Amino acid sequence: MLKKLKTLIIEDEPRSQKALQILLEQNCPQVQVMAVCANAKEGIDAVSIHEPDLVLLDIRMPGLSGFEFLDTFAEPPFEIVFVTAYEQYAIQALRCSAVDYLLKPILAPDLVQAVKNAQKRLEKESHKASYQILLDNYKAQQAIHQKLVVPTKEGLEFISMNDVIKLQADRNYTRISRVSGKESLSTNHLKLYEKALPAGLFIRTHHSFIVNLQHVKSYVRGDGGHVILSDNSIADVSKRRKRDFLEAFGQ
């Protein structure tokens, strides 16, 4: 007899809880539901008790969100299938991370395929890296709508994260290239921005450059190589930082 996948459902809506249970019972004989949790806090406790193989996880819940639930685990030992209504930033992050998700209302064929995919990833133990990429992508999507506070000789500028194409060291200053074509000269050193800017949205490619990954058009190979950005400017990639840069694109 094949071992069943120990499964948790973490979903705050009673109707969705019931629908998932019924769909799993009728269509996924390889699954055994160990517990149904109404929020992320209950889910965290249930993980320690049941040590699940699979978690069906709603994204929007009271208290901690599904992403915040995931972020409590350094290396989650289980596979996740996310369940969500259409939420632009969540969906974009999920798509960029090659992680399975189901849109409400859930259809049986979609659930069956998602469970099969999860089972394959568990066998290959290939799910951990995808989840870290997912969290970085989601945080990046949120960060796009935040403002970067830039001190200049004249005062302060407030720049949308998504408006920043690249940052370039200029002695003890930093030149910030923007979508608008305007360039801002910050009195902060580039190293400060490396620590302050959100991972998953920005990456340091060279001792002189930080680039916005959303604005990378292409990468040209070389000893380190260089990237061409959305404004057709170039930023070098050092040999030391080449691997981190390529990994940011799943390469």
URJO-V807459 format. One record per pair of residues at least 4 apart in sequence whose C-alpha atoms are under 7 Angstrom apart, sorted by the first residue. I is the first residue (numbers start at 1). J is the second residue. D is the distance in Angstrom with one decimal. If there is no record, write none. Layout:
I&J&D, I&J&D
This chain:
4&30&4.9, 4&31&5.3, 4&32&6.0, 5&30&6.1, 5&31&4.7, 5&32&5.8, 5&53&5.6, 5&54&6.6, 6&31&6.4, 6&32&5.2, 6&33&6.2, 6&34&6.2, 6&52&4.8, 6&53&5.2, 6&54&6.3, 7&31&6.5, 7&32&5.8, 7&33&4.7, 7&34&5.6, 7&52&5.4, 7&53&6.0, 7&54&4.7, 7&55&5.6, 8&33&5.8, 8&34&5.8, 8&35&5.3, 8&36&6.0, 8&52&6.5, 8&54&6.5, 8&55&4.8, 8&56&6.2, 9&35&6.5, 9&36&4.8, 9&37&6.0, 9&55&6.0, 9&56&4.8, 9&57&6.3, 10&36&6.0, 10&37&4.6, 10&38&5.9, 10&39&6.2, 10&40&6.8, 10&43&6.0, 10&56&6.1, 10&57&5.0, 10&58&6.1, 11&17&6.0, 11&37&6.2, 11&38&5.2, 11&39&6.3, 11&57&6.4, 11&58&5.1, 12&38&4.2, 12&39&5.7, 12&61&6.0, 13&17&6.2, 14&18&6.2, 15&19&6.1, 16&20&6.1, 17&21&6.3, 18&22&6.2, 19&23&6.1, 20&24&6.0, 21&25&6.1, 22&26&6.1, 23&27&5.8, 23&108&6.2, 24&28&4.9, 24&31&7.0, 25&29&6.5, 27&112&6.6, 28&112&6.3, 34&50&6.9, 37&42&5.5, 37&43&5.6, 38&42&6.7, 39&43&6.3, 39&61&6.3, 39&62&6.8, 40&44&6.1, 40&64&5.8, 40&65&6.9, 40&66&6.8, 40&69&5.7, 41&45&6.5, 42&46&6.1, 43&47&6.1, 44&48&6.7, 45&49&6.5, 46&50&5.9, 47&51&5.1, 47&52&6.2, 52&78&6.2, 53&78&4.7, 53&79&6.1, 54&78&5.4, 54&79&4.8, 54&80&5.7, 55&78&7.0, 55&79&6.3, 55&80&4.8, 55&81&6.3, 56&80&5.9, 56&81&5.0, 56&82&5.9, 56&83&6.7, 57&66&6.2, 57&80&6.7, 57&81&6.2, 57&82&4.8, 57&83&5.6, 58&66&5.8, 58&82&5.8, 58&83&4.6, 58&84&5.7, 59&65&5.5, 59&66&4.1, 59&67&6.5, 59&82&6.7, 59&83&6.3, 59&84&5.7, 60&65&5.3, 60&66&6.3, 61&65&5.3, 64&68&5.6, 64&69&6.3, 65&69&6.2, 66&70&6.3, 67&71&6.2, 67&135&6.9, 68&72&6.6, 75&128&6.2, 76&128&6.6, 79&118&6.0, 79&122&6.5, 79&127&6.4, 81&100&5.3, 81&101&5.3, 81&114&6.8, 82&100&6.4, 82&101&4.4, 82&102&6.1, 83&101&5.7, 83&102&4.8, 83&103&6.0, 84&102&6.4, 84&103&5.2, 84&104&5.9, 85&103&5.5, 85&104&5.2, 86&103&6.6, 87&91&5.9, 88&92&6.2, 89&93&6.2, 89&141&5.9, 90&94&6.2, 90&138&6.5, 91&95&6.1, 92&96&6.2, 93&97&6.3, 93&134&6.1, 93&137&5.1, 93&138&4.9, 94&98&6.4, 94&99&5.7, 94&134&6.3, 95&99&6.8, 97&130&6.0, 97&133&5.9, 97&134&5.0, 99&130&6.8, 100&114&6.2, 102&106&6.3, 107&111&6.4, 108&112&6.1, 109&113&6.2, 110&114&6.1, 111&115&6.2, 112&116&6.3, 113&117&6.1, 114&118&6.1, 115&119&6.1, 116&120&6.4, 117&121&6.3, 118&122&6.2, 119&123&6.4, 120&124&6.4, 121&125&5.7, 121&126&5.4, 121&127&6.0, 122&126&6.8, 122&127&7.0, 127&131&6.6, 128&132&6.8, 129&133&6.4, 130&134&6.1, 131&135&6.2, 132&136&6.2, 133&137&6.1, 134&138&6.1, 135&139&6.1, 136&140&6.0, 136&199&6.2, 136&200&4.7, 137&141&6.2, 137&200&5.4, 138&142&6.4, 139&143&6.0, 140&144&6.2, 140&198&6.4, 140&199&7.0, 140&200&5.4, 140&201&4.9, 143&161&6.8, 143&198&6.9, 144&160&7.0, 144&161&5.0, 144&162&5.0, 145&160&6.5, 145&161&6.6, 146&160&6.1, 146&161&6.1, 147&158&5.8, 147&159&5.3, 147&160&4.5, 147&161&5.7, 148&158&5.6, 148&159&5.0, 148&160&6.1, 148&161&6.0, 149&156&6.7, 149&157&5.9, 149&158&4.8, 149&159&6.6, 150&156&5.5, 150&157&5.0, 150&158&6.2, 150&186&5.9, 151&155&5.9, 151&156&4.5, 151&157&6.4, 151&186&5.5, 151&187&5.9, 152&156&5.8, 152&185&6.2, 152&186&4.9, 152&187&5.4, 153&187&6.9, 159&163&6.7, 163&178&5.3, 163&179&5.2, 164&176&6.8, 164&177&6.0, 164&178&4.7, 164&179&6.5, 164&212&6.7, 165&177&5.5, 165&178&5.3, 165&179&6.4, 165&211&6.2, 165&212&5.3, 165&215&5.9, 166&176&6.0, 166&177&5.4, 166&210&5.7, 166&211&4.3, 166&212&5.8, 167&174&6.4, 167&175&5.6, 167&176&4.6, 167&177&6.3, 167&209&5.7, 167&210&5.1, 167&211&6.3, 168&174&5.5, 168&175&5.1, 168&176&6.5, 168&208&5.4, 168&209&4.7, 168&210&6.6, 169&173&6.2, 169&174&4.7, 169&175&6.4, 169&190&5.6, 169&208&4.8, 169&209&6.5, 170&174&5.4, 170&175&6.5, 172&189&5.2, 173&185&6.8, 173&186&5.7, 173&187&4.9, 173&188&5.5, 173&189&5.2, 174&185&5.8, 174&186&5.1, 174&187&6.6, 174&188&6.3, 174&189&5.9, 174&190&5.6, 175&183&6.6, 175&184&5.8, 175&185&4.7, 175&186&6.3, 176&183&5.5, 176&184&5.0, 176&185&6.3, 177&181&7.0, 177&182&6.6, 177&183&4.8, 177&184&6.8, 178&182&5.6, 178&183&6.1, 188&192&6.7, 190&194&6.5, 191&195&6.7, 192&196&6.3, 193&197&5.7, 194&204&6.7, 197&202&6.4, 198&202&6.2, 199&203&6.8, 201&212&5.8, 201&213&5.6, 201&214&6.9, 202&210&6.6, 202&211&5.6, 202&212&4.5, 202&213&5.7, 203&210&5.5, 203&211&5.7, 203&212&6.8, 204&209&5.9, 204&210&4.1, 204&211&6.4, 205&209&5.8, 205&210&5.9, 205&236&6.6, 205&237&4.7, 205&238&6.3, 205&241&5.7, 205&245&6.6, 206&236&6.1, 206&237&5.2, 206&238&5.0, 206&241&6.7, 209&235&6.3, 212&216&6.9, 215&229&5.4, 215&230&5.1, 216&227&6.7, 216&228&6.2, 216&229&4.6, 216&230&6.2, 217&228&5.6, 217&229&5.1, 217&230&5.8, 218&227&5.7, 218&228&5.3, 219&226&5.9, 219&227&4.4, 219&228&6.4, 220&225&5.5, 220&226&5.4, 220&227&6.1, 221&225&4.5, 221&226&6.9, 223&239&5.9, 224&237&5.1, 224&238&4.5, 224&239&4.0, 224&242&5.8, 225&236&6.3, 225&237&5.2, 225&238&7.0, 226&234&6.7, 226&235&5.6, 226&236&4.2, 226&237&4.9, 227&234&5.7, 227&235&5.4, 227&236&6.4, 228&232&5.7, 228&233&5.8, 228&234&4.8, 228&235&6.7, 229&233&5.5, 229&234&6.2, 237&241&6.5, 237&242&6.0, 238&242&6.0, 241&245&6.3, 242&246&6.3, 243&247&6.1, 244&248&6.3, 246&250&6.5, 246&251&5.1, 247&251&5.0
